[in-house]
């Protein structure tokens, strides 16, 4: 239920920025906005799928962040004139998690 609510909420934020609404128990949407039209369930479902696809396509980037050298390591590499070694580390992470 919580994931459904998050998915609906993200889709509504994407489809109708600044609209006013509440998600009730069971994923029921209570529309409060008098300016923006409430999206259909089909539009919400399609947006949830689209947003999930965007999220999934960036998995490599999230994985890379966990293994890239830290900012502190980068600063030390710059100060110690050791950028070649830093690039070797970064390339190893890129090779492990390639872009799709």
Contact map, one row per residue, 1 for C-alpha under 8 A:
1111100000000000000000000110000000000000000000000000000000000000000000000000000000000000000000000000
1111110000000000000000000000000000000000000000000000000000000000000000000000000000000000000000000000
1111111000000000000000000000000000000000000000000000000000000000000000000000000000000000000000000000
1111111100000000000000000010000000000000000000000000000000000000000000000000000000000000000000000000
1111111110000000000000100010000000000000000000000000000000000000000000000000000000000000000000000000
0111111111000000000000000000000000000000000000000000000000000000000000000000000000000000000000000000
0011111111100000000000000000000000000000000000010000000000000000000000000000000000000000000000000000
0001111111110000000000000010000000000000000110010000000000000000000000000000000000000000000000000000
0000111111111000000000100000000000000000000000000000000000000000000000000000000000000000000000000000
0000011111111100000000000000000000000000000000010000000000000000000000000000000000000000000000000000
0000001111111110000000000000000000000000000110110010000000000000000000000000000000000000000000000000
0000000111111111100000000000000000000010000100000000000000000000000000000000000000000000000000000000
0000000011111111111000000000000000000000000000000000000000000000000000000000000000000000000000000000
0000000001111111100000000000000000000000000000100000000000000000000000000000000000000000000000000000
0000000000111111100000000000000000000010000100100000000000000000000000000000000000000000000000000000
0000000000011111111000000000000000010110000000000000000000000000000000000000000000000000000000000000
0000000000011111111000000000000000000000000000000000000000000000000000000000000000000000000000000000
0000000000001001111100000000000000000000000000000000000000000000000000000000000000000000000000000000
0000000000001001111110000000000110110000000000000000000000000000000000000000000000000000000000000000
0000000000000000011111000000001110000000000000000000000000000000000000000000000000000000000000000000
0000000000000000001111100000111110000000000000000000000000000000000000000000000000000000000000000000
0000000000000000000111110000111100000000000000000000000000000000000000000000000000000000000000000000
0000100010000000000011111011110000000000000000000000000000000000000000000000000000000000000000000000
0000000000000000000001111111110000000000000000000000000000000000000000000000000000000000000000000000
0000000000000000000000111111000000000000000000000000000000000000000000000000000000000000000000000000
1000000000000000000000011111000000000000000000000000000000000000000000000000000000000000000000000000
1001100100000000000000111111100000000000000000000000000000000000000000000000000000000000000000000000
0000000000000000000000111111110000000000000000000000000000000000000000000000000000000000000000000000
0000000000000000000011110011111000000000000000000000000000000000000000000000000000000000000000000000
0000000000000000000011110001111100000000000000000000000000000000000000000000000000000000000000000000
0000000000000000000111000000111110000100000000000000000000000000000000000000000000000000000000000000
0000000000000000001111000000011111000000000000000000000000000000000000000000000000000000000000000000
0000000000000000001110000000001111111000000000000000000000000000000000000000000000000000000000000000
0000000000000000000000000000000111111000000000000000000000000000000000000000000000000000000000000000
0000000000000000001000000000000011111000000000000000000000000000000000000000000000000000000000000000
0000000000000001001000000000000011111100000000000000000000000000000000000000000000000000000000000000
0000000000000000000000000000000011111110000000000000000000000000000000000000000000000000000000000000
0000000000000001000000000000001000011111000000000000000000000000000000000000000000000000000000000000
0000000000010011000000000000000000001111101100000000000000000000000000000000000000000000000000000000
0000000000000000000000000000000000000111111100000000000000000000000000000000000000000000000000000000
0000000000000000000000000000000000000011111110000000000000000000000000000000000000000000000000000000
0000000000000000000000000000000000000001111111000000000000000000000000000000000000000000000000000000
0000000000000000000000000000000000000011111111100000000000000000000000000000000000000000000000000000
0000000100110010000000000000000000000011111111110000000000000000000000000000000000000000000000000000
0000000100100000000000000000000000000000111111111000000000000000000000000000000000000000000000000000
0000000000000000000000000000000000000000011111111100000000000000000000000000000000000000000000000000
0000000000100110000000000000000000000000001111111110000000000000000000000000000000000000000000000000
0000001101100000000000000000000000000000000111111111000000000000000000000000000000000000000000000000
0000000000000000000000000000000000000000000011111111100000000000000000000000000000000000000000000000
0000000000000000000000000000000000000000000001111111110000000000000000000000000000000000000000000000
0000000000100000000000000000000000000000000000111111111000000000000000000000000000000000000000000000
0000000000000000000000000000000000000000000000011111111100000000000000000000000000000000000000000000
0000000000000000000000000000000000000000000000001111111110000000000000000000000000000000000000000000
0000000000000000000000000000000000000000000000000111111111000000000000000000000000000000000000000000
0000000000000000000000000000000000000000000000000011111111100000000000000000000000000000000000000000
0000000000000000000000000000000000000000000000000001111111100000000000000000000000000000000000000000
0000000000000000000000000000000000000000000000000000111111110000000000000000000000000000000000000001
0000000000000000000000000000000000000000000000000000011111111100000000000000000000000000000000000000
0000000000000000000000000000000000000000000000000000001111111110000000000000000000000000000000000000
0000000000000000000000000000000000000000000000000000000011111111000000000000000000000000000000001111
0000000000000000000000000000000000000000000000000000000001111111100000000000000000000000000000001010
0000000000000000000000000000000000000000000000000000000001111111110000000000000000000000000000000000
0000000000000000000000000000000000000000000000000000000000111111111000000000000000000000000000001000
0000000000000000000000000000000000000000000000000000000000011111111100000000000000000000000011001000
0000000000000000000000000000000000000000000000000000000000001111111100000000000000000000000000000000
0000000000000000000000000000000000000000000000000000000000000111111100000000000000000000000000000000
0000000000000000000000000000000000000000000000000000000000000011111110000000000000000000000010000000
0000000000000000000000000000000000000000000000000000000000000001111111000000000000000000110010000000
0000000000000000000000000000000000000000000000000000000000000000001111111100000000000100110000000000
0000000000000000000000000000000000000000000000000000000000000000000111111100000000000000000000000000
0000000000000000000000000000000000000000000000000000000000000000000011111110000000000000000000000000
0000000000000000000000000000000000000000000000000000000000000000000011111111000000000000000000000000
0000000000000000000000000000000000000000000000000000000000000000000011111111100000000000000000000000
0000000000000000000000000000000000000000000000000000000000000000000011111111110000000100000000000000
0000000000000000000000000000000000000000000000000000000000000000000000111111111000000000000000000000
0000000000000000000000000000000000000000000000000000000000000000000000011111111100000000000000000000
0000000000000000000000000000000000000000000000000000000000000000000000001111111111101100000000000000
0000000000000000000000000000000000000000000000000000000000000000000000000111111111100000000000000000
0000000000000000000000000000000000000000000000000000000000000000000000000011111111000000000000000000
0000000000000000000000000000000000000000000000000000000000000000000000000001111111000000000000000000
0000000000000000000000000000000000000000000000000000000000000000000000000000111111100000000000000000
0000000000000000000000000000000000000000000000000000000000000000000000000000111111111100000000000000
0000000000000000000000000000000000000000000000000000000000000000000000000000110011111110000000000000
0000000000000000000000000000000000000000000000000000000000000000000000000000000001111111000000000000
0000000000000000000000000000000000000000000000000000000000000000000000000000100001111111100000000000
0000000000000000000000000000000000000000000000000000000000000000000010000100100001111111110000000000
0000000000000000000000000000000000000000000000000000000000000000000000000000000000111111111000000000
0000000000000000000000000000000000000000000000000000000000000000000000000000000000011111111100000000
0000000000000000000000000000000000000000000000000000000000000000000110000000000000001111111110000000
0000000000000000000000000000000000000000000000000000000000000000000110000000000000000111111111000000
0000000000000000000000000000000000000000000000000000000000000000000000000000000000000011111111100000
0000000000000000000000000000000000000000000000000000000000000000000000000000000000000001111111110000
0000000000000000000000000000000000000000000000000000000000000001001100000000000000000000111111111000
0000000000000000000000000000000000000000000000000000000000000001000000000000000000000000011111111110
0000000000000000000000000000000000000000000000000000000000000000000000000000000000000000001111111100
0000000000000000000000000000000000000000000000000000000000000000000000000000000000000000000111111100
0000000000000000000000000000000000000000000000000000000000011011000000000000000000000000000011111110
0000000000000000000000000000000000000000000000000000000000010000000000000000000000000000000001111111
0000000000000000000000000000000000000000000000000000000000011000000000000000000000000000000001001111
0000000000000000000000000000000000000000000000000000000010010000000000000000000000000000000000000111
